[in-house]
């Protein structure tokens, strides 16, 4: 662990340094997602998920057994990469409401919305 005593949650959603955690064995091992696999380590307190080539993971790649009963999240899914699209979604808002008539939403991160462009078309 680096010599600093402070860990900062960065914009990317990662810690600025390694943060120790205590895990307790006992959680029921989660199933591997369809089109993916799962391995456990540290007396089944960590589950690491991967997807087959051509598939993209949505959700956490690693789960930790935090209290011997519960995981710190839900198992991820493996989605066919060909079905996923990074194309903008165009929408027309009702002119009767007096709000924006046209807008384009661009999501640049599939897990956390990191940028939305509300510029008019």
N, C-alpha and C positions, 0 to 999 in steps of 0.2 A: 504494500500500500504506500503510495507517495507520502512524503512527509507532511503535507498539509492536512489539517484537521477538518476542513470544510469540503463537502462534496456538493457540486452545483448541478442541478438538472438543466442540461443544455437544450438549445432550440431543437436539435435533432431527436430529443427524447432519450438521450443517453446521459449517464453520470460523468462528471469531469474526472473522476477517479474510481478505482475499484471500491465498491461498498460491500462490507461483509454482511452476510445474512445468516440467520439460524434456520435450519430446516429440520422437520421432524418426520421420520418415516411413518408409513401407515396408510397413506392415501391409496385408493384403488387405482391401479395403473390405467390411464386412459387408452382408448383404442386408437390405432393409427388411422389417419384420414384415408378415405378412398383415394387412390392414385398417389399415395405417400407412404411413409414409414415413420416409426417412432422407436427410439432407444431410451433406456433409462440408465442412470448412473447414481452414485452415492447412495447406495441402499434404497434405490427407487424413490429418492426424494426429488430428482430432476428428471423430466421427460423432454427429450429433444426431438423435434419433428422435422422431416424433410419431405419435399415433393419430387415426384419423378420428373425427368426432363420433359419440357413442354407444358408443365403445370406451374402455376404461381401460387405461393402461399398467401392466404388472407387470414390474419390473426397472428398470435404470438408463436415464435419458433421454439420457445422454451417455456415450460411450466415448472413451478416449484411447489412442493408440498409444504405449506406454511405452518400447519398445526397438527399433522398426522391424520387429518380428515379431509381438508379442503385444499384444492389447487388454487393458485393465485390468478386463475383465469380459465377460459374455455379452450378446448383443443381447436387448432386451426383447421381450415379447409384447404384443399388443393384444387384450384380452378384451372380449367383448360386455358392456357395463355392465348389461344386463338380466339376465344370468346370474349376476352377482355379487350377493352378499347381505351385509348388515351385521347380520343377525339373529343373536342368540346361539345357540350350539350347546348343547343340553341333553344330559346324559349321566347314566346310572345306573351306579354302580360296584357290583360284586358285594357283597352283604351278607355273604357267607360269609368274605370277606377281613378284615372288621372295619374297613375303611377308609371314607372318606366314601361315603355311600349315594347322595346326589344332588349334582350340582354343575352350575354354569352357567359356561361359559367365554365371555367377551366379548373379542373382539379389536378394539381401537380403531384399529389401524394395519395396513393390509394388507401392508406390507413389513417392518416391525419390530414385534414384539409389544410394545406400550407399556403395556398394562394387561390384566391377567387378573383376573377376579372369581371367587374360589372360594367365594363365599357359598352356603350351603345353600338349596335351593329351598323 
